Protein backbone atom coordinates (compact mmCIF):
# COMPACT_ATOMS: atom_id res chain seq x y z
CA UNK A 1 0.00 0.00 0.00
CA UNK A 2 1.27 3.45 -0.84
CA UNK A 3 0.05 6.77 0.48
CA UNK A 4 0.69 9.96 -1.46
CA UNK A 5 0.06 13.39 0.02
CA UNK A 6 -1.72 15.83 -2.24
CA UNK A 7 -2.69 19.38 -1.32
CA UNK A 8 -6.24 18.33 -0.45
CA UNK A 9 -5.28 15.22 1.53
CA UNK A 10 -3.76 11.78 1.23
CA UNK A 11 -4.82 8.93 -1.01
CA UNK A 12 -3.95 5.25 -1.16
CA UNK A 13 -2.43 3.47 -4.15
CA UNK A 14 -2.77 -0.28 -4.50
CA UNK A 15 0.55 -1.41 -5.88
CA UNK A 16 1.88 -4.80 -6.86
CA UNK A 17 5.32 -3.27 -7.42
CA UNK A 18 5.86 -1.73 -3.98
CA UNK A 19 3.31 -3.32 -1.66
CA UNK A 20 4.91 -1.99 1.54
CA UNK A 21 6.21 1.26 0.13
CA UNK A 22 5.14 4.41 1.95
CA UNK A 23 5.73 7.91 0.62
CA UNK A 24 4.66 11.39 1.53
CA UNK A 25 5.69 12.88 -1.82
CA UNK A 26 3.17 15.08 -3.54
CA UNK A 27 1.96 14.16 -7.00
CA UNK A 28 3.81 17.24 -8.30
CA UNK A 29 7.09 15.98 -6.80
CA UNK A 30 6.53 12.54 -8.31
CA UNK A 31 5.84 14.21 -11.67
CA UNK A 32 8.98 16.38 -11.46
CA UNK A 33 11.14 13.32 -10.65
CA UNK A 34 9.61 11.42 -13.56
CA UNK A 35 10.13 14.38 -15.93
CA UNK A 36 13.79 14.60 -14.93
CA UNK A 37 14.20 10.86 -15.56
CA UNK A 38 12.50 11.14 -18.96
CA UNK A 39 14.59 14.10 -20.07
CA UNK A 40 17.81 12.43 -18.90
CA UNK A 41 16.90 9.23 -20.77
CA UNK A 42 16.14 11.16 -23.95
CA UNK A 43 19.42 13.07 -23.71
CA UNK A 44 21.37 9.83 -23.15
CA UNK A 45 19.64 8.15 -26.09
CA UNK A 46 20.32 11.16 -28.32
CA UNK A 47 24.02 11.27 -27.35
CA UNK A 48 24.39 7.53 -28.05
CA UNK A 49 22.31 7.16 -31.22
CA UNK A 50 21.36 10.61 -32.46
CA UNK A 51 17.93 11.28 -33.90
CA UNK A 52 16.82 8.07 -35.56
CA UNK A 53 14.82 8.21 -38.78
CA UNK A 54 11.75 6.31 -37.54
CA UNK A 55 8.91 8.78 -36.90
CA UNK A 56 6.25 8.18 -34.30
CA UNK A 57 4.74 8.94 -30.92
CA UNK A 58 5.16 7.72 -27.34
CA UNK A 59 3.14 8.20 -24.18
CA UNK A 60 2.60 6.86 -20.67
CA UNK A 61 -0.59 5.09 -19.60
CA UNK A 62 -2.01 4.47 -16.13
CA UNK A 63 -5.06 2.24 -15.75
CA UNK A 64 -7.14 4.19 -13.29
CA UNK A 65 -10.63 5.67 -13.20
CA UNK A 66 -10.54 9.35 -14.07
CA UNK A 67 -12.90 10.26 -11.21
CA UNK A 68 -10.83 8.48 -8.54
CA UNK A 69 -8.52 10.44 -6.25
CA UNK A 70 -5.44 9.14 -8.08
CA UNK A 71 -7.09 9.85 -11.43
CA UNK A 72 -7.82 13.44 -10.43
CA UNK A 73 -4.27 13.88 -9.14
CA UNK A 74 -2.83 12.56 -12.41
CA UNK A 75 -5.09 14.86 -14.41
CA UNK A 76 -3.80 17.79 -12.37
CA UNK A 77 -0.28 17.13 -13.74
CA UNK A 78 -1.34 16.78 -17.37
CA UNK A 79 -2.75 13.27 -17.86
CA UNK A 80 -5.85 13.05 -20.07
CA UNK A 81 -8.33 10.30 -20.90
CA UNK A 82 -6.93 7.73 -23.30
CA UNK A 83 -8.07 7.71 -26.91
CA UNK A 84 -8.06 3.93 -27.10
CA UNK A 85 -8.71 2.37 -23.68
CA UNK A 86 -11.52 2.88 -21.22
CA UNK A 87 -10.36 3.36 -17.67
CA UNK A 88 -6.95 4.62 -18.73
CA UNK A 89 -5.29 8.00 -18.43
CA UNK A 90 -2.36 8.95 -20.63
CA UNK A 91 0.40 11.53 -20.75
CA UNK A 92 1.46 12.23 -24.32
CA UNK A 93 5.21 12.77 -24.97
CA UNK A 94 6.13 13.02 -21.27
CA UNK A 95 9.61 14.52 -21.80
CA UNK A 96 8.25 17.18 -24.14
CA UNK A 97 10.55 16.23 -27.00
CA UNK A 98 10.23 18.31 -30.16
CA UNK A 99 11.81 15.52 -32.20
CA UNK A 100 9.82 13.24 -34.51
CA UNK A 101 12.00 10.24 -33.57
CA UNK A 102 9.85 7.49 -32.10
CA UNK A 103 12.89 5.81 -30.50
CA UNK A 104 13.83 9.01 -28.71
CA UNK A 105 10.29 9.52 -27.41
CA UNK A 106 10.07 5.86 -26.35
CA UNK A 107 13.21 6.27 -24.22
CA UNK A 108 11.60 9.21 -22.42
CA UNK A 109 8.23 7.50 -21.96
CA UNK A 110 9.86 4.33 -20.62
CA UNK A 111 11.92 6.31 -18.09
CA UNK A 112 8.84 8.29 -16.99
CA UNK A 113 6.80 5.10 -16.49
CA UNK A 114 9.62 3.45 -14.53
CA UNK A 115 9.85 6.49 -12.27
CA UNK A 116 6.10 6.36 -11.57
CA UNK A 117 6.33 2.62 -10.84
CA UNK A 118 9.16 3.31 -8.38
CA UNK A 119 6.69 5.54 -6.51
CA UNK A 120 3.98 2.87 -6.51
CA UNK A 121 1.91 3.99 -9.50
CA UNK A 122 1.38 1.23 -12.09
CA UNK A 123 2.36 3.00 -15.31
CA UNK A 124 3.28 1.68 -18.73
CA UNK A 125 4.89 3.23 -21.79
CA UNK A 126 3.29 2.87 -25.20
CA UNK A 127 4.11 4.03 -28.71
CA UNK A 128 3.05 3.90 -32.33
CA UNK A 129 4.66 4.70 -35.64
CA UNK A 130 3.50 7.63 -37.70
SULMOUR-V155385 format. One record per pair of residues at least 24 apart in sequence whose C-alpha atoms are under 10 Angstrom apart, sorted by sequence separation. I is the first residue (numbers start at 0). J is the second residue. D is the distance in Angstrom with one decimal. If there is no record, write none. Layout:
i = {I/I}
j = {J/J}
d = {D/D}
This chain:
i = {60/62/63/64/102/61/62/63/101/3/61/62/63/101/102/60/61/62/101/59/60/61/100/101/59/60/61/100/59/60/99/58/59/60/93/58/59/57/58/59/89/91/57/58/59/88/89/90/91/92/56/57/58/89/91/56/57/58/89/57/56/26/30/55/56/57/54/55/56/57/27/31/54/55/56/57/26/27/30/53/54/55/56/57/58/59/25/26/29/30/51/52/53/54/55/56/57/58/27/50/51/52/53/54/55/56/57/59/60/26/27/50/51/52/53/54/55/56/57/58/59/26/50/51/52/53/54/55/57/58/59/49/50/51/57/58/59/61/69/50/51/56/57/59/60/41/49/50/58/59/40/41/42/48/49/58/59/61/37/38/39/41/45/48/12/37/38/59/10/11/12/37/38/45/63/10/11/36/37/38/44/45/62/63/9/10/34/35/37/44/61/62/63/8/9/33/34/43/44/61/62/33/34/41/42/44/45/60/61/62/10/41/44/60/61/5/30/40/41/43/44/59/60/61/5/40/41/42/43/59/60/7/40/41/42/58/59/60/3/6/38/40/41/58/59/5/37/39/40/41/57/58/59/37/38/39/40/41/57/58/3/37/38/40/41/56/57/58/36/37/38/40/56/57/36/37/39/40/55/56/57/35/36/37/38/55/56/34/36/37/38/54/55/56/33/34/36/37/54/55/33/35/36/37/53/54/34/35/36/37/53/33/34/36/37/33/34/36/32/33/35/31/33/34/30/33/34/29/32/33/31/32/33/30/33/29/30/33/29/32/29/26/29/29/26/24/22/20/21/22/20/21/17/20/16/17/19/15/16/17/18/14/16/17/16/17/14/15/16/17/14/15/16/12/13/14/15/12/13/14/11/12/13/12/3/2/3/1/2/1/0/1}
j = {84/86/87/88/126/86/87/88/126/29/87/88/89/127/128/87/88/89/128/87/88/89/128/129/88/89/90/129/89/90/129/89/90/91/124/90/91/90/91/92/122/124/91/92/93/122/123/124/125/126/91/92/93/124/126/92/93/94/125/94/98/69/73/98/99/100/98/99/100/101/72/76/99/100/101/102/72/73/76/99/100/101/102/103/104/105/72/73/76/77/98/99/100/101/102/103/104/105/75/98/99/100/101/102/103/104/105/107/108/75/76/99/100/101/102/103/104/105/106/107/108/76/100/101/102/103/104/105/107/108/109/100/101/102/108/109/110/112/120/102/103/108/109/111/112/94/102/103/111/112/94/95/96/102/103/112/113/115/92/93/94/96/100/103/68/93/94/115/67/68/69/94/95/102/120/68/69/94/95/96/102/103/120/121/68/69/93/94/96/103/120/121/122/68/69/93/94/103/104/121/122/94/95/102/103/105/106/121/122/123/72/103/106/122/123/68/93/103/104/106/107/122/123/124/69/104/105/106/107/123/124/72/105/106/107/123/124/125/69/72/104/106/107/124/125/72/104/106/107/108/124/125/126/105/106/107/108/109/125/126/72/106/107/109/110/125/126/127/106/107/108/110/126/127/107/108/110/111/126/127/128/107/108/109/110/127/128/107/109/110/111/127/128/129/107/108/110/111/128/129/108/110/111/112/128/129/110/111/112/113/129/110/111/113/114/111/112/114/111/112/114/111/113/114/111/114/115/111/114/115/114/115/116/114/117/114/115/118/115/118/117/115/118/120/118/118/118/117/118/119/118/119/116/119/116/117/119/116/117/118/119/116/118/119/119/120/118/119/120/121/119/120/121/118/119/120/121/119/120/121/119/120/121/121/118/118/119/118/119/119/119/120}
d = {9.5/5.7/5.5/7.8/9.1/8.6/4.3/6.7/7.5/9.4/5.6/6.4/10.0/7.7/9.8/6.4/5.3/8.7/6.9/10.0/5.6/6.4/9.4/8.5/8.3/4.4/8.8/9.8/5.4/6.6/9.0/6.6/5.2/8.8/9.9/5.5/6.6/9.0/4.4/7.8/9.3/10.0/6.6/5.1/7.1/9.7/9.4/9.5/9.6/9.6/8.1/5.6/6.4/9.3/9.7/7.1/8.1/9.3/9.5/9.8/9.7/9.0/8.9/9.4/7.6/9.6/8.7/6.2/7.8/6.7/8.8/9.6/5.1/6.2/5.4/8.6/6.6/9.1/7.1/7.8/4.8/4.3/8.7/8.9/7.9/9.4/9.4/7.4/9.8/9.5/9.6/8.3/5.6/5.1/8.0/9.4/5.4/7.6/8.6/7.6/8.8/6.3/5.9/8.1/9.5/6.6/5.3/9.5/9.4/8.7/6.8/8.4/5.7/8.4/7.1/9.6/8.1/7.7/8.8/8.7/5.8/7.7/6.0/7.8/8.8/9.5/9.6/9.1/8.2/5.6/7.7/9.4/9.1/6.8/6.2/8.5/9.7/8.8/9.1/8.2/7.5/9.7/8.9/7.4/8.0/7.7/9.9/7.0/9.2/6.2/9.1/9.9/10.0/9.5/8.6/9.1/9.9/9.5/9.6/8.6/8.9/8.1/9.9/9.0/9.5/7.0/5.3/9.8/9.6/8.6/7.5/5.3/8.1/9.4/9.8/6.6/8.1/8.6/9.0/8.3/8.4/6.8/9.5/9.1/9.0/7.1/6.8/8.0/9.7/6.4/7.7/7.5/9.8/9.7/9.8/8.6/5.9/9.4/9.5/6.2/7.5/8.8/8.9/9.1/8.5/9.8/9.6/8.7/4.7/8.9/9.5/5.7/7.0/5.6/6.5/9.6/9.7/8.5/7.0/9.0/8.9/6.6/5.2/9.0/9.6/9.4/8.4/9.2/9.8/5.6/6.2/10.0/9.4/5.7/8.8/8.5/4.4/7.2/9.1/9.7/9.7/5.9/5.2/5.8/6.1/7.6/8.9/9.3/5.6/8.9/7.1/5.4/8.6/9.4/9.0/7.8/8.9/9.9/5.6/6.2/10.0/7.2/6.2/8.6/8.7/8.5/4.1/9.2/9.9/4.1/9.4/6.4/5.4/6.6/7.5/6.4/8.5/8.9/7.3/5.5/8.8/9.5/9.4/7.5/8.5/5.7/6.3/8.4/9.3/4.9/8.7/8.9/4.1/7.0/9.3/9.4/5.7/5.0/6.0/4.4/9.4/9.1/6.1/8.7/7.5/5.6/8.5/8.3/9.4/9.3/8.4/7.2/6.3/8.8/8.6/4.7/9.9/7.0/8.4/7.5/9.4/9.8/8.0/8.7/8.5/5.1/10.0/9.9/7.1/6.5/10.0/8.7/9.8/8.7/9.6/8.0/7.9/9.6/7.0/9.9/9.6/9.9/7.2/9.8/9.9/8.8/7.6/9.2/8.7/8.9/7.9/8.7/8.1/7.2/6.9/7.5/9.5/9.5/7.7/7.7/7.9/8.6/9.0/5.6/6.4/8.9/9.3/8.0/8.3/9.7/5.5/9.2/7.6/9.6/7.7/6.6/8.0/6.9/8.1/6.8/9.9/6.9/8.8/9.1/9.0/9.7/9.3/8.1/8.9/6.3/8.2/8.7}
